[in-house]
Amino acid sequence: MTKHFLTSIVLLTLTFGVSAKDKKYTPIFDGKTLKGWTQRNGTATYRVEQGIIIGKTMKGSPNSFLCSDKLYGNFDLKFEVKVDNKLNSGVQIRSQTRGGPKGRVNGPQVEIEASGKNGAEAGYIYGEAAGGWMTPANKRKPHKHFKDGEWNAFRVLAQGARIQVWVNGKQISDLTDEAKFKSHPKGFIGLQVHGIGRNAGPFEVCWRNLEIIELK
């Protein structure tokens, strides 16, 4: 076994808390059904077509979330997403409900939105029903790494109080928030269909290839 190979194993273990052998992404969506997921809040609809979860807006509905039944703490998550340009969306991480299982979804959210002409905030961290933006204002610089009308690859690495996000291979967020980690150390992953007005839409947001590595 070469020195270089041993060094690589040590670095992976220190970074992820798992060995190189164990570092494998596991699907959290079976590609056919919504088994293992529960819808919370709102009246948007979710369906599966050709290995894709499609969320569709409902007029007058508040934010809707399709939430994993399993809870996750430290993890390396990746997924692909495509969203109608006029619809804001997001993916909840380490999230929970307030006031019982049917209560308000709250917790950190990875922002999803089209870049538009001037760029936008895809990949920054928002506190859904949990205090608003977690990414400070001076760090939320509009960018155009999100490709409008196309599939976009996201990676979210959550380890302790630190959350990092990449969009199409470009790192957007590197945030450490001890207070939020204390209140939300573990929770579900949630796919958001944002609420819209009664005279807007319908719009859709699509997800595919949702995979995760659970970390120590």
Secondary structure by P-SEA (a helix, b strand, c coil): ccaaaaaaaaaaaaacccccccbbbbbcccccccccccccccbbbbbbcccbbbbbbcccccbbbbccccccccbbbbbccccccccccbbbccbbbccccccccccccbbbbbbccccccccccccccccccccccccccccccccccbbbbbbbbbcccbbbbbcccccccccccaaaaaaccbbbbbbbbccccccccccbbbbccbbbbbcc
